[in-house]
Amino acid sequence: MQYSPKNKGQKYILLTTLAMLILATAFLLTFKKEPAATIQTTHRDYAEIQAEGILHAVTEYDPISYHAAGDTVAGFHYELLTAFAREHGLKCDLSAEMSFGKQLEGLKQGKYDLIAYGLLATSELKDSLLLTIPIVLNRQVLVQRKDTTHSDTLAIANQLDLAGKTVHVVKDSPAMLRIRNLGDEIGDTIYIREIERYGAEQLISLVAHGDIDYAVCDESIARTALDSLPQIDISVAIGFTQFHSWAVSKQSTALLDSLNSWLETYEKSKAYHTLCRQYRLSPVIPNRSATSSQ
């Protein structure tokens, strides 16, 4: 059969249109968004937590926050959280997660109701989270090996000596902001290396045994490590003593109010001060302003 130029042109247009329809369909299928129902973004507040009877919290696994001691579980933040849950008739489902980024993601997705360990109350955190009233006072310190020869070129005597040095921190550690600010203050670069596999306790051990030279962590954890690692030095502070708090989602305002109300009373109790002494933490000043860190 012979096709006229007109028939050939119509056939070409038909084939082109069909090809465009196939490509458009493939494009839509490729970039089709996942249904919103499959992404958990629900943030529970106190009423939903009470209804279930379970408070889902996340903390760090370290000598201060939460750890196993023989057949028992201990830790300042573990015991504080347990006291809050017990008084409010709740069970506590506590998870240990060393990555701060994963803690934030879990809170964002509704996996956790509360981040329950000492978070430094920075302006960045206040923009994205609701922080409780201060729970303890703490600061960041440099962990290094003691200078036994008095001629050790690695020894850091003050913050100015950190210029050009590399410090190690736990991945996503809030301490990174303070280290960067310190670099600006001394007018030089302090290099930061994030370590994903280890927590602060492991970084301190790496310093003690010469695997790395410097780490930055909470002073409370470093002081605990001194008992078993006397070769470390933690005398150089990275920052001032500051308030540390717990954190909840921006949508969990009633939970924040419940935590703050309980903390205001508990921090005046003998039990709270005994707990601080047990874990070598500095308690907040009684009768201070009850305003939230939010």
HELIX and SHEET records of a PDB file:
HELIX    1   1 PRO A    5  THR A   30  1                                  26    
HELIX    2   2 ALA A   36  THR A   38  5                                   3    
HELIX    3   3 TYR A   46  GLU A   52  1                                   7    
HELIX    4   4 PHE A   76  GLU A   87  1                                  12    
HELIX    5   5 PHE A  100  GLN A  109  1                                  10    
HELIX    6   6 SER A  123  SER A  128  1                                   6    
HELIX    7   7 GLN A  159  LEU A  162  5                                   4    
HELIX    8   8 ALA A  175  ILE A  186  1                                  12    
HELIX    9   9 ALA A  200  ALA A  208  1                                   9    
HELIX   10  10 GLU A  219  LEU A  226  1                                   8    
HELIX   11  11 THR A  253  TYR A  266  1                                  14    
HELIX   12  12 LYS A  270  GLN A  278  1                                   9    
SHEET    1   A 5 LYS A  91  ALA A  96  0                                        
SHEET    2   A 5 ILE A  54  THR A  59  1                                        
SHEET    3   A 5 LEU A 114  LEU A 120  1                                        
SHEET    4   A 5 GLN A 242  VAL A 248 -1                                        
SHEET    5   A 5 LEU A 130  LEU A 131 -1                                        
SHEET    1   B 6 LYS A  91  ALA A  96  0                                        
SHEET    2   B 6 ILE A  54  THR A  59  1                                        
SHEET    3   B 6 LEU A 114  LEU A 120  1                                        
SHEET    4   B 6 GLN A 242  VAL A 248 -1                                        
SHEET    5   B 6 VAL A 136  ASN A 138 -1                                        
SHEET    6   B 6 SER A 282  PRO A 283 -1                                        
SHEET    1   C 2 HIS A  67  ALA A  69  0                                        
SHEET    2   C 2 THR A  72  ALA A  74 -1                                        
SHEET    1   D 3 ALA A 215  ASP A 218  0                                        
SHEET    2   D 3 GLN A 140  ARG A 145 -1                                        
SHEET    3   D 3 ILE A 232  ASP A 233 -1                                        
SHEET    1   E 2 THR A 166  VAL A 170  0                                        
SHEET    2   E 2 TYR A 191  ILE A 195  1                                        
END                                                                             
